[in-house]
Amino acid sequence: MSPQLRAYKNNQQKRQKRKLESPQDQTDRRALQRERNQNNKDANNKKRRIQRSIENPEQSERRRVSHRIDTTQQREKSRRRENFSAHVKLLIGNAAKAIQVTNVDQTRTTNREHRSQVCLVCDCFLMEAYPNGVPSMSIENIKQHRQRLSVQSYEEYYGITLKEALKKEYTVSGFEGMLLSTRSRKVSRGKYAVCKECKCSMQKKHINKQSPPKFSIANGNVIGTFPTRIPCNTPGKERQHRTINEEDISPVLKAFMSPVRPYGYVFQHHGGKQKCISGHYQFFETDQNCVTGALNYMDKNIANIVFVSICGATTPRQNETINAKTSVDIQIFKDIRTWFIENSSCRAFKDEPLPSNIEEITPTIITDSTDAGNEEEVDPELENTFGGVTYAFSSAQDPVEESSVFKTSKKFACAMVKQSNPILMLHGGNYAKEHEVDIEAVLPFAFPYGIGGPNQKRRTKISNDKIIKRYTRLAMPQFMTAEVILVLHRIFSRQKSFETGIMTCRNKYGSGNFTRQINALRSSDFNDNDGQRDPCSDHRVNSVLKSITTSCKSLGHTAEAAAAARRRQFSMMDFFGLNSLFLTITPDDECNFRVRLYADPNKTVSAITYHRKIISIWNQCVKYTHSINQMADYLHSYFQHTIPDIADPEECEIDSQYRRDIRLKYPGTCSLMYQNAISIFIDCLLKWNPDKQMGDGPGILGKVLAFAPAHEEQARYTLHSHWQIWVEELSSNKRMGLWDSNPEIRRQNREKFYEYVDSIMKSSYTTPLSFKHSCNGETDENDKNIFQRDMQTFRDARHETLCYTENGKMLQCRECNKKFAPTDVVENTFIEKLSSYGITQHPVSTLGKNRKLSMFTDAQLDVAAYSHVYDFYNENSNQCILPIHTGQTRAYER
């Protein structure tokens, strides 16, 4: 029997004996063990004293010097650890300030109302990390640029008169006659939030310029939003108005409302018993010559490219729900189409005929199973719920590395020679035969007034890729929906694919006249003259094109792009060595506070209790004699932007459902939240200077030399990233010292390695845990009586089946032998913390494998989790602000 096996069996026998011990035997055994330890300690001290008594003076001095050196080193190590810990706390505080920059209170004495930060000039979200406050401009300085940002200069340049409703959307109180964002707000007394780009373009030296800032609203970026109330054109109701709800504008109605559709639409749904309804909406490119041409009006040919597919078995009610969701009300359609004809400047809507019957706006229904509508219902509540929709483009027309968006590499080469970018919205390859399409005609609800598209003429020039990037940061909900982001990404990726094109030319024939032959060609020789002549028919052009090899950058989601990213990661590892650290960042966009800030930047997310706000809204409605419907709209808009009281599980459940719906409805907000979180991590926590491309001092991981993130989407449609990070404290040279041939150098490097690991890796609770329990009939709060059980219990806790034997009880009291699970201690701490807020909660025992905090539902825990980062102390006083998720208003002493 091997020594390891013999030791294992002996340990097993000892554990079996301990399980059979009575409580008194266990107490006696522990007392005996403590006595043995004390005796061993005394014996070692006595041996040490005897050894020192026989030392000569030289040995004694050498021992004292060694002791002083060790003590000094320990003190220095402790000082460095304390300094680094203090520095880390400072960096974490800066990150918390960057997160809390949305606080509405300009004095920062309260933390109960938040609203997103939007630039006053360009109407875009401020996405960077601003721990010291967002950039701003005073009212006086902004008014000095009145002429550049005025409505009058805009109308004079474009020769149009803006609609009054559109002017109202961009009129800020105190700045009448200027095109500014009503979604922006003051960040301090007399100052508004302004992004860095706009602030740089509005310096004193630019006051006399006639052209507006590049990204400003006045630079051809007046877009507007679709109104919620429009005139009704139903016979007999001409003087009335119709309220347009979000449910009225379905994806199918949006598809039919577009006067120009270069895409086909497939709305696929599937369900079944004990399953919710799920959707997969796919766009595919269509040949404009065969379907409609570039600017054809709506007719039956267009209707034929909208398909609704019901896949697999469904219940009868699921069939009805899908048909209702994909059907179009012809009266609503006519009212909306009439509004577009009267208000949109898009030329595709001019003289647009209205549909005469419902068949013209009815999609083609496709059922692929005989069981559709015949499945038996089991759980009607679940089965008639929409679980979410995914949007995708058909990959058949994706740009490829060899020919970009063109059919052949020869046509790609001709386009690069002519420097003619591909028309953005048409099907792959056949660009020369077709007309340019305005995006306003394809996405009318994103551009309701038909202006502000990428092809619009602007006083200050801006490239198409920059303007598309701006659309994704606009503080307008219509640009955060899935279909708009999908189309914008499609346009952007095709444009970048063309811009990154490279031509490599080789003289395959060995002719000395090859150079003169190329110089003799003109760019016009590569034109196809509207399809009348193929440039390859010219033997001179054809011989040159045969010698050209083309390539371009692949799309970000393709396998080619992943391979290119791997090559870049390996190149960094080749330059810096093996990465020092590897970590993963996964922000939860459902259990999140800021997603709703981006979803509706006009509203404030508040923490005031419901009943007080109801009274104020009711008084306001009575004062202005609003209708019952308007009052309901006010209440609904407020409730959907209120942090619920954590003590009310019903309010928390409503909030959970709202967050889930917002995440699915506006996926662009999740991307903005992720981008902001990554920016805070890089700027505040890593202390990376993007301008110098180097670390700006030590971060929470040390002095960063380089980092390489890999961003991806998880299966649950959340963004996360994997990071390789190289730090100076754990560079390749220092790691080589861990295996140095010199033992002393090896020991020193290992001590530094241990010190570094201990300084950056720590797991703890932010609040001291409470171990209060009933111990032998008395209340015991002494945590010194709590000890961790033996290591074998921890090993069993990680076992597949043995983990349920102890139910996670890893702690034990020395006095009463009571066993605790970490969740018991955390729950007890929660109860005491809530009692300080005046909230009384009692734990309820929970059984089962998935053990959790018994006194809170999942929805309540979500509210506590996403609001925790906002519960910070007031910097200017000794009082602590109450958590934003509690309904009380008092402050308590620190």
Secondary structure by P-SEA (a helix, b strand, c coil): ccaaaaaaaaaaaaaaaaaaccaaaaaaaaaaaaaaaaaaaaaaaaaaaaaaaaccaaaaaaaaaaaaaaaaaaaaaaaaaaaaaaaaaaaaaaaaaaaaccccccccccccbbbbbbbcccccccccccccccccccccccccccccccaaaaaaaacccccaaaaaaaccccccccccccccccccccbbbbcaaaaaaccccccccccccccccccccbbbbbbcbbbbcccccccbbbbbccccccaaaaaaacccccbbbbbcccccccccbbbbbbbbbbcccccccccccccaaaaaabbbbbcccccaaaaaaaaaaacccaaaaaaaaaaaaacccccccccccccccccccccbbbbccccccccccccccccccccbbbbbccccccccccccccccaaaaaaaaaacccccccccccccccccccccccccccccccccccccccccccccaaaaaaaaaaccccccccaaaaaaaaaaaaaaaaaaabbbbbbccccccaaaaaaaaccccccccccccccccccaaaaaaaaabbbbbbcccccaaaaaaaaaaaaaaaaacccccccbbbbbbccccccccccccccccccccccaaaaaaaaaaaaaacccaaaaaaaaaaaaaccccccccaaaaaaaaaaaaaaaaacaaaaaaaaaaaaaaaacccccccccccccccccccccccbbbbbbbbcccccccbbbbbbbccccaaaaaaaacccaaaaaaaaaaaaaaaaacbbbbbcccccccccccccccccccccccccaaaaaaaaccccccccccccbbbccccccccaaaaaaaaaaaaaaaacbbbbbbbbbccccccccccaaaaaaaaaaccccccccccccccccccccccccccc
